[in-house]
Amino acid sequence: MPVIHGLNKTTLLDYPGRVAATIFLGGCNFRCPFCQNSGLVLHPSQEPVISTEEIFTFLKKRRGILEGVCISGGEPTLSADLEDFIRQIRALGYPVKLDTNGTHPEIIKELFAKNLIQMTAVDIKACPDNYCSLTGLMHPDLAAVQETVDFLLNSNVDYEFRTTVVHELHSRQDFEAIGQWLKGAKAYYLQAYKDSEEVMQPGFSSYSQEELEEFRSILLRTIPLVEIRGID
């Protein structure tokens, strides 16, 4: 079973349209400097662990109250026995949403094919030319991300793309390029960056509401649904 490092027992945000719980798994193949879950990425073995027994006891008790389960991280597609874990959640009657960076398209495709996940949210870090800067890697696996994007754009599964927008790391050119890359996508969300003690490299800042609205207008040229999240 995957090693579970966190549980948000109730969220109205993580699974759109549903009251959900979010389970956090450790480990990641990216090193995004603006990551909000640096402990799960850099040293998951030092993070608290929640037993799968505790998780399933909780989910059984909340049947009829919760409407879905979101699995996040870290990068959950790296976790061992992810499929079996999701299968047990599905056996309790819960729809499952998977948050991912898109670097394991084969896992995403298989989980959809087996009806184990009902939705995925793919974090688009930047336009392809800027993935090195935004992922903290010299050679991020863009081909894998592209395969995930192509699969979602050309299938009938439920998904969203989203980008956490960082003032120091993103520019107008990023969103002009993303608009072409994800042309025709079902849904895309701009997420306002928030600094915190858990950020891998603290000190970044967010764009203003007005600036985010400008990026939204750029994206709306090619993507029918674009919204902004996280502005207070």
N, CA, C and O of each residue as an XYZ file, in Angstrom:
928
protein
N       0.830     -1.196      0.000
C       0.000      0.000      0.000
C       0.873      1.258      0.000
O       1.990      1.227      0.517
N       0.393      2.343     -0.559
C       1.167      3.587     -0.520
C       1.364      4.058      0.919
O       0.574      3.743      1.808
N       2.439      4.819      1.124
C       2.671      5.435      2.430
C       1.908      6.764      2.449
O       2.120      7.630      1.601
N       1.025      6.903      3.428
C       0.147      8.078      3.514
C       0.711      9.040      4.552
O       0.993      8.655      5.687
N       0.871     10.289      4.149
C       1.487     11.277      5.038
C       0.531     12.382      5.464
O       0.897     13.232      6.276
N      -0.675     12.384      4.936
C      -1.596     13.440      5.331
C      -3.013     13.128      4.921
O      -3.254     12.403      3.956
N      -3.967     13.695      5.679
C      -5.394     13.532      5.375
C      -6.112     14.826      5.699
O      -6.131     15.265      6.849
N      -6.695     15.427      4.691
C      -7.605     16.546      4.891
C      -9.008     15.951      4.900
O      -9.494     15.490      3.867
N      -9.657     15.958      6.053
C     -10.887     15.186      6.218
C     -12.075     15.765      5.466
O     -13.000     15.034      5.114
N     -12.060     17.067      5.217
C     -13.166     17.686      4.480
C     -12.648     18.844      3.650
O     -12.011     19.755      4.178
N     -12.914     18.814      2.362
C     -12.548     19.921      1.480
C     -13.661     20.165      0.466
O     -14.261     19.227     -0.059
N     -13.918     21.429      0.206
C     -14.856     21.807     -0.848
C     -14.116     22.262     -2.096
O     -14.742     22.613     -3.097
N     -12.786     22.258     -2.044
C     -11.976     22.818     -3.124
C     -11.289     21.767     -3.981
O     -11.160     21.943     -5.192
N     -10.845     20.671     -3.362
C      -9.937     19.749     -4.068
C     -10.619     18.889     -5.128
O      -9.983     18.467     -6.094
N     -11.911     18.629     -4.948
C     -12.656     17.821     -5.918
C     -13.851     18.663     -6.345
O     -14.866     18.690     -5.650
N     -13.744     19.347     -7.474
C     -14.785     20.305     -7.881
C     -16.189     19.711     -7.865
O     -16.443     18.655     -8.444
N     -17.101     20.422     -7.181
C     -18.491     20.005     -7.144
C     -18.807     18.948     -6.123
O     -19.948     18.492     -6.041
N     -17.809     18.536     -5.324
C     -18.050     17.469     -4.348
C     -17.448     17.827     -2.988
O     -16.418     18.496     -2.908
N     -18.100     17.377     -1.936
C     -17.499     17.394     -0.601
C     -16.575     16.178     -0.539
O     -17.025     15.042     -0.692
N     -15.303     16.418     -0.318
C     -14.333     15.329     -0.454
C     -13.339     15.312      0.698
O     -13.254     16.252      1.487
N     -12.601     14.230      0.771
C     -11.413     14.131      1.623
C     -10.200     14.027      0.697
O     -10.283     13.466     -0.396
N      -9.078     14.576      1.151
C      -7.859     14.512      0.350
C      -6.786     13.741      1.098
O      -6.496     14.015      2.263
N      -6.202     12.771      0.405
C      -5.132     11.933      0.948
C      -3.819     12.355      0.292
O      -3.746     12.494     -0.929
N      -2.783     12.558      1.106
C      -1.491     13.018      0.597
C      -0.446     11.904      0.677
O      -0.203     11.333      1.740
N       0.162     11.613     -0.472
C       1.227     10.627     -0.559
C       2.561     11.339     -0.737
O       2.597     12.477     -1.207
N       3.655     10.682     -0.366
C       4.968     11.317     -0.405
C       5.760     10.976     -1.653
O       5.416     10.059     -2.399
N       6.836     11.741     -1.866
C       7.739     11.521     -2.984
C       7.329     12.290     -4.215
O       6.138     12.454     -4.480
N       8.316     12.771     -4.980
C       8.026     13.476     -6.226
C       9.257     13.445     -7.116
O      10.388     13.431     -6.629
N       9.031     13.435     -8.418
C      10.127     13.452     -9.385
C      10.419     14.858     -9.904
O      11.282     15.023    -10.766
N       9.718     15.874     -9.398
C      10.016     17.272     -9.690
C      10.554     17.946     -8.434
O      10.395     17.440     -7.322
N      11.190     19.092     -8.631
C      11.699     19.902     -7.521
C      11.282     21.353     -7.746
O      12.129     22.246     -7.785
N      10.011     21.581     -7.889
C       9.498     22.920     -8.186
C       9.809     23.857     -7.020
O       9.423     23.567     -5.888
N      10.487     24.958     -7.266
C      10.894     25.830     -6.162
C       9.733     26.440     -5.402
O       9.893     26.851     -4.253
N       8.557     26.505     -6.030
C       7.385     27.106     -5.386
C       6.461     26.063     -4.768
O       5.353     26.398     -4.350
N       6.893     24.810     -4.701
C       6.071     23.721     -4.169
C       5.645     24.008     -2.732
O       6.461     24.404     -1.901
N       4.362     23.805     -2.451
C       3.810     24.061     -1.123
C       3.969     22.869     -0.172
O       3.726     22.997      1.028
N       4.372     21.729     -0.696
C       4.491     20.513      0.123
C       5.925     20.002      0.127
O       6.178     18.836     -0.178
N       6.864     20.881      0.474
C       8.282     20.530      0.349
C       8.661     19.321      1.198
O       9.520     18.535      0.800
N       8.033     19.163      2.359
C       8.352     18.014      3.199
C       8.025     16.702      2.518
O       8.796     15.747      2.620
N       6.894     16.634      1.822
C       6.510     15.419      1.116
C       7.435     15.128     -0.053
O       7.604     13.972     -0.440
N       8.039     16.178     -0.623
C       8.894     16.024     -1.796
C      10.328     15.694     -1.397
O      10.929     14.771     -1.947
N      10.879     16.442     -0.446
C      12.309     16.353     -0.133
C      12.648     15.254      0.867
O      13.662     14.572      0.720
N      11.807     15.081      1.881
C      12.116     14.068      2.904
C      10.839     13.419      3.427
O      10.490     13.571      4.598
N      10.147     12.696      2.553
C       8.891     12.068      2.978
C       9.059     11.095      4.135
O       8.139     10.914      4.932
N      10.244     10.460      4.235
C      10.455      9.488      5.310
C      10.451     10.141      6.690
O      10.294      9.456      7.701
N      10.623     11.463      6.733
C      10.613     12.187      8.010
C       9.229     12.756      8.346
O       9.029     13.330      9.417
N       8.287     12.593      7.428
C       6.947     13.119      7.648
C       6.099     12.114      8.440
O       6.360     10.912      8.393
N       5.094     12.599      9.160
C       4.196     11.685      9.871
C       3.542     10.689      8.911
O       3.337     10.991      7.735
N       3.223      9.520      9.414
C       2.587      8.481      8.601
C       1.225      8.144      9.199
O       1.076      8.006     10.413
N       0.239      8.015      8.318
C      -1.102      7.587      8.720
C      -1.333      6.194      8.147
O      -1.108      5.967      6.958
N      -1.767      5.286      8.959
C      -1.939      3.907      8.484
C      -3.118      3.812      7.526
O      -4.078      4.577      7.612
N      -3.020      2.850      6.610
C      -4.138      2.638      5.685
C      -5.380      2.182      6.448
O      -6.505      2.476      6.042
N      -5.177      1.468      7.549
C      -6.320      1.043      8.353
C      -7.089      2.254      8.872
O      -8.320      2.270      8.864
N      -6.348      3.267      9.323
C      -6.995      4.485      9.822
C      -7.756      5.191      8.699
O      -8.861      5.693      8.903
N      -7.153      5.221      7.520
C      -7.798      5.866      6.375
C      -9.102      5.159      6.030
O     -10.131      5.809      5.846
N      -9.065      3.839      5.941
C     -10.269      3.110      5.528
C     -11.346      3.126      6.612
O     -12.537      3.126      6.300
N     -10.938      3.139      7.874
C     -11.919      3.276      8.956
C     -12.632      4.616      8.835
O     -13.852      4.693      8.981
N     -11.874      5.662      8.570
C     -12.440      6.999      8.397
C     -13.397      7.041      7.207
O     -14.512      7.551      7.316
N     -12.950      6.496      6.063
C     -13.777      6.553      4.859
C     -15.066      5.748      5.020
O     -16.109      6.141      4.497
N     -15.002      4.642      5.728
C     -16.213      3.849      5.962
C     -17.210      4.630      6.811
O     -18.413      4.601      6.551
N     -16.704      5.327      7.827
C     -17.581      6.098      8.708
C     -18.224      7.281      7.984
O     -19.328      7.700      8.330
N     -17.523      7.819      6.973
C     -18.007      9.035      6.324
C     -18.845      8.766      5.073
O     -19.220      9.695      4.357
N     -19.132      7.496      4.817
C     -20.003      7.195      3.679
C     -21.360      7.848      3.879
O     -21.934      7.795      4.966
N     -21.864      8.463      2.821
C     -23.111      9.196      2.914
C     -22.912     10.671      3.232
O     -23.834     11.473      3.083
N     -21.719     11.025      3.667
C     -21.377     12.428      3.952
C     -20.390     12.941      2.909
O     -20.618     13.961      2.259
N     -19.292     12.213      2.768
C     -18.324     12.569      1.727
C     -18.829     12.103      0.367
O     -19.511     11.085      0.252
N     -18.473     12.884     -0.670
C     -18.918     12.573     -2.023
C     -17.766     12.202     -2.947
O     -17.980     11.966     -4.136
N     -16.549     12.148     -2.415
C     -15.416     11.780     -3.242
C     -14.126     11.802     -2.448
O     -14.070     12.312     -1.329
N     -13.092     11.237     -3.050
C     -11.764     11.209     -2.448
C     -10.754     11.714     -3.474
O     -10.734     11.268     -4.621
N      -9.925     12.644     -3.042
C      -8.849     13.170     -3.882
C      -7.526     12.598     -3.387
O      -7.255     12.596     -2.186
N      -6.704     12.114     -4.314
C      -5.380     11.600     -3.961
C      -4.345     12.553     -4.540
O      -4.290     12.780     -5.749
N      -3.521     13.107     -3.644
C      -2.570     14.143     -4.032
C      -1.190     13.811     -3.480
O      -0.958     12.697     -3.009
N      -0.280     14.772     -3.536
C       1.074     14.510     -3.067
C       1.811     15.786     -2.752
O       1.236     16.767     -2.280
N       3.140     15.746     -3.033
C       3.917     14.782     -3.787
C       3.349     14.464     -5.166
O       2.503     15.177     -5.706
N       3.854     13.367     -5.703
C       3.370     12.853     -6.985
C       2.864     11.432     -6.770
O       3.665     10.503     -6.679
N       1.540     11.248     -6.687
C       0.991      9.951     -6.294
C       1.280      8.818     -7.264
O       1.282      7.657     -6.854
N       1.525      9.115     -8.547
C       1.772      8.020     -9.489
C       3.102      7.317     -9.229
O       3.377      6.288     -9.846
N       3.934      7.846     -8.330
C       5.184      7.186     -7.955
C       4.983      6.139     -6.866
O       5.880      5.335     -6.610
N       3.823      6.139     -6.226
C       3.606      5.283     -5.061
C       3.328      3.837     -5.450
O       2.599      3.553     -6.400
N       3.925      2.950     -4.696
C       3.704      1.521     -4.921
C       2.264      1.149     -4.610
O       1.660      1.694     -3.686
N       1.722      0.230     -5.373
C       0.382     -0.320     -5.126
C      -0.714      0.746     -5.172
O      -1.741      0.617     -4.506
N      -0.489      1.797     -5.960
C      -1.504      2.844     -6.062
C      -2.826      2.279     -6.580
O      -3.893      2.632     -6.079
N      -2.754      1.402     -7.582
C      -3.974      0.852     -8.161
C      -4.782      0.078     -7.138
O      -6.000      0.240     -7.062
N      -4.122     -0.761     -6.348
C      -4.843     -1.542     -5.342
C      -5.461     -0.636     -4.289
O      -6.572     -0.882     -3.820
N      -4.739      0.406     -3.923
C      -5.232      1.362     -2.938
C      -6.508      2.042     -3.442
O      -7.501      2.141     -2.721
N      -6.461      2.505     -4.682
C      -7.641      3.164     -5.252
C      -8.792      2.173     -5.394
O      -9.953      2.521     -5.180
N      -8.459      0.937     -5.756
C      -9.507     -0.076     -5.912
C     -10.282     -0.266     -4.597
O     -11.500     -0.444     -4.608
N      -9.574     -0.227     -3.491
C     -10.239     -0.377     -2.190
C     -11.102      0.838     -1.857
O     -12.163      0.697     -1.249
N     -10.652      2.025     -2.251
C     -11.465      3.231     -2.048
C     -12.725      3.162     -2.908
O     -13.816      3.507     -2.454
N     -12.567      2.719     -4.141
C     -13.715      2.603     -5.053
C     -14.713      1.565     -4.539
O     -15.920      1.707     -4.733
N     -14.205      0.529     -3.885
C     -15.091     -0.513     -3.356
C     -16.015      0.033     -2.265
O     -17.061     -0.551     -1.980
N     -15.627      1.148     -1.662
C     -16.477      1.795     -0.660
C     -17.504      2.723     -1.309
O     -18.342      3.309     -0.625
N     -17.431      2.848     -2.632
C     -18.422      3.639     -3.352
C     -18.007      5.059     -3.684
O     -18.810      5.835     -4.202
N     -16.757      5.409     -3.391
C     -16.316      6.779     -3.622
C     -15.766      6.987     -5.029
O     -14.974      6.172     -5.503
N     -16.171      8.063     -5.707
C     -15.420      8.490     -6.886
C     -14.063      9.029     -6.447
O     -13.923      9.570     -5.350
N     -13.061      8.875     -7.320
C     -11.689      9.259     -6.975
C     -11.145     10.248     -7.997
O     -11.287     10.056     -9.205
N     -10.529     11.296     -7.500
C      -9.811     12.254     -8.337
C      -8.325     12.139     -8.021
O      -7.940     12.056     -6.854
N      -7.493     12.135     -9.056
C      -6.049     12.017     -8.902
C      -5.372     13.312     -9.321
O      -5.588     13.799    -10.431
N      -4.549     13.873     -8.432
C      -3.728     15.039     -8.762
C      -2.352     14.550     -9.215
O      -1.747     13.698     -8.565
N      -1.861     15.093    -10.330
C      -0.609     14.582    -10.890
C       0.118     15.653    -11.687
O      -0.480     16.632    -12.133
N       1.427     15.448    -11.858
C       2.201     16.345    -12.736
C       2.248     15.833    -14.174
O       2.851     16.462    -15.044
N       1.611     14.696    -14.417
C       1.477     14.202    -15.784
C       2.652     13.432    -16.333
O       2.692     13.150    -17.531
N       3.619     13.078    -15.490
C       4.825     12.409    -16.000
C       4.678     10.894    -16.102
O       5.613     10.214    -16.525
N       3.524     10.355    -15.724
C       3.286      8.909    -15.882
C       1.967      8.674    -16.612
O       1.000      8.203    -16.015
N       1.928      9.000    -17.898
C       0.675      8.868    -18.656
C       0.147      7.447    -18.688
O      -1.067      7.242    -18.732
N       1.028      6.466    -18.667
C       0.565      5.072    -18.740
C      -0.270      4.718    -17.522
O      -1.229      3.953    -17.628
N       0.085      5.269    -16.365
C      -0.683      4.996    -15.143
C      -2.030      5.698    -15.211
O      -3.056      5.109    -14.870
N      -2.034      6.943    -15.647
C      -3.284      7.703    -15.763
C      -4.239      7.009    -16.728
O      -5.425      6.856    -16.436
N      -3.719      6.591    -17.874
C      -4.559      5.912    -18.866
C      -5.144      4.621    -18.302
O      -6.327      4.338    -18.492
N      -4.332      3.852    -17.619
C      -4.787      2.568    -17.093
C      -5.839      2.759    -16.006
O      -6.823      2.021    -15.958
N      -5.638      3.738    -15.138
C      -6.607      3.977    -14.064
C      -7.950      4.413    -14.630
O      -8.995      4.003    -14.124
N      -7.937      5.234    -15.670
C      -9.193      5.613    -16.320
C      -9.826      4.412    -17.011
O     -11.036      4.205    -16.922
N      -9.009      3.622    -17.698
C      -9.534      2.479    -18.442
C     -10.224      1.474    -17.527
O     -11.188      0.819    -17.923
N      -9.726      1.359    -16.307
C     -10.298      0.416    -15.341
C     -11.382      1.066    -14.470
O     -11.889      0.454    -13.530
N     -11.727      2.319    -14.800
C     -12.748      3.056    -14.043
C     -12.378      3.199    -12.573
O     -13.248      3.196    -11.702
N     -11.087      3.322    -12.306
C     -10.633      3.481    -10.924
C     -10.544      4.954    -10.530
O     -10.727      5.291     -9.360
N     -10.266      5.834    -11.492
C     -10.355      7.268    -11.213
C     -11.427      7.873    -12.112
O     -11.615      7.459    -13.256
N     -12.123      8.864    -11.561
C     -13.201      9.506    -12.300
C     -12.801     10.900    -12.790
O     -13.477     11.487    -13.636
N     -11.695     11.424    -12.249
C     -11.214     12.737    -12.665
C      -9.725     12.831    -12.362
O      -9.228     12.191    -11.436
N      -9.015     13.642    -13.157
C      -7.627     13.955    -12.837
C      -7.411     15.451    -12.984
O      -8.027     16.103    -13.827
N      -6.530     15.983    -12.153
C      -6.080     17.369    -12.273
C      -4.586     17.327    -12.571
O      -3.807     16.769    -11.798
N      -4.193     17.918    -13.689
C      -2.784     17.907    -14.102
C      -2.196     19.297    -13.885
O      -2.699     20.293    -14.405
N      -1.127     19.337    -13.110
C      -0.434     20.593    -12.865
C       0.457     20.928    -14.051
O       1.457     20.255    -14.300
N       0.090     21.960    -14.767
C       0.905     22.476    -15.867
C       1.842     23.523    -15.266
O       1.394     24.590    -14.846
N       3.119     23.224    -15.224
C       4.050     24.086    -14.493
C       4.301     25.403    -15.211
O       4.438     26.445    -14.568
N       4.362     25.366    -16.525
C       4.675     26.548    -17.341
C       4.470     26.150    -18.787
O       3.981     25.056    -19.066
N       4.840     27.028    -19.716
C       4.886     26.606    -21.110
C       6.069     25.644    -21.268
O       6.991     25.671    -20.452
N       6.059     24.804    -22.291
C       7.119     23.796    -22.415
C       8.539     24.351    -22.343
O       9.418     23.711    -21.765
N       8.779     25.520    -22.914
C      10.132     26.085    -22.913
C      10.639     26.424    -21.523
O      11.847     26.524    -21.313
N       9.732     26.601    -20.570
C      10.135     27.007    -19.222
C      10.054     25.881    -18.194
O      10.201     26.129    -16.998
N       9.823     24.650    -18.641
C       9.673     23.561    -17.680
C      10.947     23.317    -16.865
O      10.867     22.904    -15.708
N      12.098     23.563    -17.444
C      13.353     23.377    -16.692
C      13.370     24.280    -15.464
O      13.656     23.823    -14.357
N      13.063     25.563    -15.657
C      13.092     26.526    -14.554
C      12.056     26.206    -13.497
O      12.319     26.342    -12.302
N      10.888     25.783    -13.928
C       9.765     25.617    -13.000
C       9.759     24.277    -12.290
O       9.136     24.145    -11.237
N      10.444     23.268    -12.847
C      10.466     21.951    -12.203
C      11.743     21.698    -11.424
O      11.846     20.697    -10.715
N      12.724     22.593    -11.546
C      13.985     22.401    -10.858
C      14.836     21.286    -11.434
O      15.746     20.793    -10.768
N      14.549     20.878    -12.679
C      15.278     19.788    -13.324
C      15.879     20.274    -14.637
O      15.277     21.080    -15.346
N      17.064     19.780    -14.950
C      17.688     20.125    -16.231
C      16.937     19.498    -17.398
O      16.819     20.091    -18.471
N      16.428     18.278    -17.167
C      15.768     17.559    -18.262
C      14.454     16.935    -17.788
O      14.362     15.712    -17.677
N      13.450     17.744    -17.510
C      12.146     17.176    -17.142
C      11.579     16.380    -18.309
O      11.847     16.683    -19.471
N      10.792     15.357    -17.983
C      10.266     14.461    -19.017
C       9.060     15.101    -19.694
O       7.914     14.756    -19.408
N       9.336     16.035    -20.592
C       8.265     16.745    -21.284
C       7.482     15.837    -22.227
O       6.292     16.050    -22.454
N       8.144     14.838    -22.768
C       7.451     13.920    -23.675
C       6.328     13.195    -22.929
O       5.253     12.968    -23.485
N       6.584     12.834    -21.669
C       5.558     12.164    -20.874
C       4.406     13.113    -20.560
O       3.239     12.732    -20.651
N       4.734     14.344    -20.194
C       3.691     15.335    -19.919
C       2.859     15.565    -21.180
O       1.633     15.662    -21.113
N       3.532     15.652    -22.332
C       2.823     15.856    -23.591
C       1.892     14.684    -23.890
O       0.788     14.883    -24.398
N       2.323     13.481    -23.584
C       1.470     12.308    -23.801
C       0.222     12.369    -22.929
O      -0.872     12.029    -23.377
N       0.391     12.804    -21.680
C      -0.760     12.971    -20.791
C      -1.711     14.031    -21.327
O      -2.923     13.820    -21.365
N      -1.164     15.171    -21.740
C      -1.977     16.255    -22.289
C      -2.746     15.774    -23.512
O      -3.945     16.028    -23.629
N      -2.070     15.084    -24.422
C      -2.714     14.608    -25.646
C      -3.841     13.626    -25.327
O      -4.915     13.679    -25.928
N      -3.582     12.733    -24.377
C      -4.614     11.761    -23.976
C      -5.857     12.479    -23.465
O      -6.972     12.143    -23.862
N      -5.677     13.457    -22.592
C      -6.828     14.144    -22.006
C      -7.565     14.992    -23.035
O      -8.796     15.033    -23.045
N      -6.814     15.668    -23.899
C      -7.452     16.513    -24.912
C      -8.266     15.699    -25.921
O      -9.202     16.208    -26.537
N      -7.896     14.440    -26.077
C      -8.527     13.622    -27.119
C      -9.353     12.466    -26.565
O      -9.581     11.471    -27.254
N      -9.798     12.600    -25.321
C     -10.636     11.559    -24.733
C     -11.849     12.210    -24.080
O     -11.959     13.435    -24.028
N     -12.739     11.389    -23.592
C     -13.965     11.889    -22.967
C     -13.906     11.848    -21.446
O     -14.939     11.986    -20.790
N     -12.727     11.662    -20.875
C     -12.611     11.583    -19.415
C     -12.700     12.980    -18.808
O     -12.549     13.986    -19.501
N     -12.948     13.021    -17.501
C     -13.085     14.291    -16.794
C     -11.705     14.726    -16.283
O     -10.983     13.941    -15.667
N     -11.360     15.973    -16.545
C     -10.041     16.467    -16.148
C     -10.067     17.978    -16.034
O     -10.994     18.647    -16.491
N      -9.014     18.495    -15.408
C      -8.719     19.923    -15.477
C      -7.210     20.101    -15.541
O      -6.452     19.289    -15.010
N      -6.790     21.161    -16.191
C      -5.403     21.601    -16.133
C      -5.341     22.808    -15.208
O      -6.307     23.564    -15.107
N      -4.212     22.994    -14.533
C      -4.093     24.131    -13.626
C      -2.631     24.544    -13.508
O      -1.717     23.730    -13.641
N      -2.444     25.829    -13.254
C      -1.102     26.372    -13.088
C      -1.080     27.288    -11.878
O      -1.889     28.211    -11.778
N      -0.160     27.038    -10.960
C       0.084     27.967     -9.860
C       0.958     29.089    -10.404
O       2.078     28.849    -10.856
N       0.444     30.315    -10.360
C       1.081     31.441    -11.049
C       1.969     32.201    -10.072
O       1.495     32.732     -9.067
N       3.264     32.245    -10.380
C       4.264     32.871     -9.509
C       4.832     34.094    -10.217
O       5.308     34.002    -11.349
N       4.781     35.228     -9.550
C       5.176     36.494    -10.177
C       6.594     36.433    -10.730
O       6.857     36.918    -11.830
N       7.502     35.838     -9.970
C       8.915     35.827    -10.361
C       9.242     34.774    -11.414
O      10.329     34.801    -11.993
N       8.320     33.846    -11.674
C       8.624     32.701    -12.541
C       7.792     32.643    -13.817
O       8.200     32.005    -14.787
N       6.634     33.296    -13.833
C       5.760     33.252    -15.002
C       5.626     34.635    -15.634
O       5.731     35.663    -14.965
N       5.393     34.624    -16.930
C       5.203     35.879    -17.662
C       4.014     35.737    -18.609
O       3.465     34.649    -18.783
N       3.634     36.843    -19.208
C       2.563     36.835    -20.201
C       2.853     35.824    -21.317
O       1.945     35.155    -21.810
N       4.122     35.724    -21.704
C       4.507     34.815    -22.786
C       4.212     33.359    -22.429
O       3.867     32.560    -23.299
N       4.350     33.018    -21.147
C       4.004     31.658    -20.718
C       2.556     31.344    -21.073
O       2.265     30.273    -21.606
N       1.662     32.257    -20.785
C       0.241     31.970    -20.956
C      -0.194     32.081    -22.412
O      -1.158     31.435    -22.824
N       0.503     32.888    -23.186
C       0.250     32.875    -24.627
C       0.624     31.518    -25.210
O      -0.090     30.978    -26.055
N       1.761     30.965    -24.747
C       2.209     29.654    -25.232
C       1.330     28.529    -24.694
O       1.007     27.594    -25.427
N       0.939     28.609    -23.415
C       0.068     27.587    -22.837
C      -1.281     27.566    -23.547
O      -1.857     26.500    -23.766
N      -1.781     28.744    -23.903
C      -3.054     28.822    -24.609
C      -3.036     28.054    -25.920
O      -4.032     27.436    -26.295
N      -1.908     28.089    -26.615
C      -1.773     27.329    -27.860
C      -1.559     25.842    -27.577
O      -2.110     24.984    -28.266
N      -0.762     25.553    -26.565
C      -0.454     24.166    -26.212
C      -1.726     23.403    -25.809
O      -1.941     22.270    -26.239
N      -2.564     24.040    -24.979
C      -3.752     23.370    -24.430
C      -5.032     23.797    -25.140
O      -6.118     23.732    -24.565
N      -4.903     24.223    -26.355
C      -6.040     24.719    -27.131
C      -7.204     23.729    -27.118
O      -7.036     22.550    -27.427
N      -8.378     24.227    -26.758
C      -9.561     23.380    -26.728
C      -9.738     22.567    -25.461
O     -10.648     21.742    -25.383
N      -8.888     22.781    -24.467
C      -9.001     22.027    -23.212
C     -10.354     22.250    -22.555
O     -10.974     23.297    -22.737
N     -10.806     21.270    -21.797
C     -12.109     21.331    -21.146
C     -12.151     22.392    -20.046
O     -13.131     23.127    -19.930
N     -11.090     22.473    -19.238
C     -11.064     23.426    -18.123
C      -9.629     23.715    -17.717
O      -8.782     22.822    -17.680
N      -9.376     24.983    -17.413
C      -8.035     25.403    -17.004
C      -8.181     26.417    -15.879
O      -9.016     27.319    -15.948
N      -7.363     26.260    -14.844
C      -7.446     27.136    -13.682
C      -6.094     27.803    -13.405
O      -5.050     27.152    -13.383
N      -6.148     29.100    -13.198
C      -5.004     29.868    -12.722
C      -5.100     29.915    -11.203
O      -6.106     30.370    -10.659
N      -4.072     29.453    -10.521
C      -4.085     29.422     -9.062
C      -3.105     30.469     -8.538
O      -1.916     30.430     -8.856
N      -3.609     31.400     -7.737
C      -2.741     32.438     -7.175
C      -1.764     31.812     -6.187
O      -2.159     31.068     -5.289
N      -0.481     32.125     -6.365
C       0.550     31.606     -5.463
C       0.388     32.209     -4.069
O       0.057     33.384     -3.916
N       0.631     31.373     -3.054
C       0.642     31.851     -1.672
C       1.933     31.390     -1.000
O       2.258     30.203     -1.018
N       2.656     32.319     -0.418
C       3.905     31.973      0.269
C       3.588     31.337      1.624
O       2.585     31.674      2.253
N       4.436     30.428      2.064
C       4.261     29.803      3.377
C       5.582     29.192      3.812
O       6.537     29.130      3.038
N       5.625     28.746      5.051
C       6.847     28.130      5.578
C       7.141     26.791      4.920
O       8.277     26.320      4.964
N       6.144     26.176      4.314
C       6.318     24.860      3.700
C       6.822     24.941      2.260
O       7.124     23.910      1.658
N       6.917     26.131      1.705
C       7.372     26.279      0.321
C       8.840     25.879      0.221
O       9.646     26.189      1.099
N       9.169     25.188     -0.861
C      10.535     24.709     -1.034
C      11.539     25.852     -1.045
O      12.613     25.748     -0.452
N      11.192     26.937     -1.716
C      12.071     28.109     -1.771
C      11.214     29.343     -1.450
O      10.674     29.963     -2.367
N      11.081     29.709     -0.176
C      10.193     30.815      0.200
C      10.634     32.145     -0.409
O      11.788     32.322     -0.801
N       9.684     33.068     -0.476
C      10.015     34.416     -0.911
C       9.403     34.829     -2.228
O       9.550     35.978     -2.643
N       8.710     33.906     -2.905
C       8.027     34.274     -4.139
C       6.759     35.062     -3.817
O       6.345     35.141     -2.660
N       6.152     35.641     -4.841
C       4.938     36.426     -4.641
C       3.932     36.134     -5.746
O       4.259     35.514     -6.758
N       2.711     36.589     -5.533
C       1.633     36.363     -6.488
C       1.425     37.588     -7.362
O       1.804     38.704     -7.008
N       0.813     37.349     -8.510
C       0.313     38.452     -9.315
C      -0.973     38.985     -8.680
O      -1.607     38.295     -7.882
N      -1.354     40.208     -9.034
C      -2.597     40.799     -8.559
C      -3.782     40.175     -9.285
O      -3.626     39.505    -10.306
N      -4.963     40.411     -8.737
C      -6.197     39.956     -9.388
C      -6.275     40.506    -10.817
O      -6.625     39.778    -11.746
N      -5.953     41.770    -10.987
C      -6.029     42.391    -12.311
C      -5.073     41.720    -13.298
O      -5.429     41.484    -14.452
N      -3.861     41.417    -12.835
C      -2.882     40.766    -13.710
C      -3.313     39.338    -14.061
O      -3.155     38.896    -15.200
N      -3.856     38.625    -13.076
C      -4.349     37.275    -13.343
C      -5.518     37.305    -14.322
O      -5.651     36.412    -15.159
N      -6.352     38.316    -14.221
C      -7.462     38.466    -15.168
C      -6.930     38.687    -16.587
O      -7.535     38.236    -17.560
N      -5.800     39.380    -16.697
C      -5.206     39.578    -18.019
C      -4.735     38.242    -18.597
O      -4.948     37.959    -19.776
N      -4.099     37.430    -17.763
C      -3.673     36.104    -18.224
C      -4.902     35.261    -18.608
O      -4.885     34.527    -19.596
N      -5.953     35.383    -17.811
C      -7.182     34.643    -18.113
C      -7.730     35.034    -19.481
O      -8.170     34.175    -20.245
N      -7.705     36.315    -19.785
C      -8.243     36.767    -21.078
C      -7.421     36.224    -22.235
O      -7.962     35.946    -23.305
N      -6.123     36.072    -22.030
C      -5.262     35.474    -23.058
C      -5.671     34.014    -23.290
O      -5.809     33.575    -24.431
N      -5.858     33.279    -22.207
C      -6.174     31.860    -22.307
C      -7.564     31.619    -22.886
O      -7.792     30.619    -23.567
N      -8.485     32.529    -22.619
C      -9.849     32.367    -23.119
C      -9.941     32.441    -24.637
O     -10.973     32.085    -25.207
N      -8.899     32.887    -25.293
C      -8.897     32.899    -26.753
C      -8.958     31.477    -27.313
O      -9.484     31.259    -28.404
N      -8.422     30.517    -26.569
C      -8.323     29.144    -27.090
C      -8.901     28.086    -26.156
O      -9.070     26.936    -26.560
N      -9.208     28.461    -24.903
C      -9.745     27.512    -23.922
C     -11.072     28.063    -23.420
O     -11.104     29.170    -22.884
N     -12.176     27.321    -23.578
C     -13.496     27.895    -23.285
C     -13.766     28.186    -21.813
O     -14.504     29.121    -21.502
N     -13.189     27.412    -20.905
C     -13.412     27.623    -19.481
C     -12.075     27.888    -18.796
O     -11.235     26.995    -18.692
N     -11.885     29.115    -18.333
C     -10.676     29.499    -17.588
C     -11.131     30.284    -16.375
O     -11.840     31.283    -16.502
N     -10.720     29.828    -15.186
C     -11.100     30.516    -13.952
C      -9.859     30.760    -13.084
O      -8.794     30.185    -13.307
N     -10.037     31.635    -12.087
C      -8.964     31.992    -11.162
C      -9.322     31.459     -9.789
O     -10.453     31.627     -9.333
N      -8.372     30.819     -9.127
C      -8.556     30.324     -7.769
C      -7.542     30.984     -6.825
O      -6.427     31.321     -7.222
N      -7.954     31.156     -5.590
C      -6.993     31.510     -4.551
C      -6.809     32.977     -4.285
O      -5.971     33.341     -3.459
N      -7.561     33.847     -4.951
C      -7.492     35.274     -4.640
C      -8.448     35.551     -3.477
O      -9.635     35.238     -3.559
N      -7.928     36.140     -2.391
C      -8.771     36.435     -1.232
C      -9.710     37.604     -1.519
O     -10.496     37.992     -0.654
